[in-house]
Amino acid sequence: MNILIANDDGIFAPGIQALAQALRPLGRVVVVAPEAERSGFSSALTLDRPLRPIQIAPDMWAVNGTPADCVYLSMNGLFNFEFDLVVSGINNGANLGDDVLYSGTVGAAFEGRLMKQPAIAVSLAGPNVRSYETPEDFAVAAQWVHDFIVQGLPVLPPRHILNVNIPDVTELKGAKITYQGRRNQSKPISSHVDPRGRQVYWIGLSGEAVADPKKGLTDIESDFFAVANGYVSVTPIQMDATNYAILNNLHAQFSKNG
Ligand SMILES: [Mg+2]
């Protein structure tokens, strides 16, 4: 099996090193990742300058681009063989609820959405995300991803991927299939004056989880709920953002008016 690994925290991030190490027994693992952190880049592609991949070790490439660039390039010409699976991560921090809209970890996985096996975005969800500095911090999560792949990945329709969030605990309780929850509005922006007297701003932290209506599901909880209770959260997500119920209503209204 040829496995492509990408991320948005950059080629030198401990999470991607732990993931590559854990998956190597499963086949040929090729790591292609941004040369520096590109968190929050979603599915952005670089269109205004050339991409220059640099091989920094056997089967390990740094790219002066985005997470999605890395996967796009890997599947479209950088290699003369095909990949069987794309895994993105392990991200330093959760990608729960609304985060999937911004996440470069998820963006990289979506770039692998037409593969036969579902691409997987993996994030480590801990209380203090910036405390992770070594691959060992990601070892439990990386081992879980290895075991999950060995069990056999679920079959999903085309253009669907799995968004996996692993709580930062020494012993996982198991995994739950979840739906994508919601966050409150992000925390306030932080404004400063730089040394040259110019006003600058930092985007605020993500909002807290919202207690979400359960969307008509009885036994199924949100991604936030699973992680908060010590379970790995596995959410199937899709490229098609159309709301078909609203589409049908609008279609009926427009037809009546027209
Ligand atoms: Mg990141």
Boltz pocket constraint, residues with backbone or C-beta under 6 A from the ligand:
constraints:
  - pocket:
      binder: B
      contacts: [[A, 8], [A, 9], [A, 38], [A, 39], [A, 40], [A, 91], [A, 92], [A, 105]]
      max_distance: 6.0
